[in-house]
Amino acid sequence: MATKPVSTYEHEPCIDKCEGCPQQRVAGPGDTHWYTCTVFVSPKAKWRAGNCPMAPRAAKETTKGKAQNPLKASKKKLRGK
């Protein structure tokens, strides 16, 4: 089974979460234009699984502070500290 090259697929419009992404391009004729993703054919599918890997502002949340050993944390909690 032969597959189409990516350039022949019709790209779906971007969703609200894609706003501000540098990977967007304007598509559509005249005043009725919309934005499509230059990387993914279906941006909605990328956001369904979590954050889009190309979105610069959707950085993964990181825990700030020192990581604790769960065993030591439970002992500390028992001692009341």
Residue pairs with C-beta under 8 A, 6 or more apart in sequence:
6 41
9 41
10 41
11 27
11 36
11 37
11 40
11 41
11 42
12 36
12 37
12 41
12 42
12 43
12 44
13 27
13 34
13 35
13 36
13 43
14 21
14 24
14 34
14 35
14 36
14 37
14 43
15 43
15 44
15 47
17 47
17 52
17 55
17 58
18 24
18 35
18 37
18 43
18 47
18 52
18 55
20 57
21 37
21 52
21 54
21 55
21 56
21 57
22 56
23 37
23 38
23 39
23 54
24 35
24 36
24 37
24 38
25 35
25 36
25 37
25 38
26 33
26 34
26 35
27 33
27 34
27 35
27 36
28 34
36 43
37 43
37 54
39 54
40 46
40 52
40 54
43 52
46 52
46 53
46 54
51 58
51 60
52 58
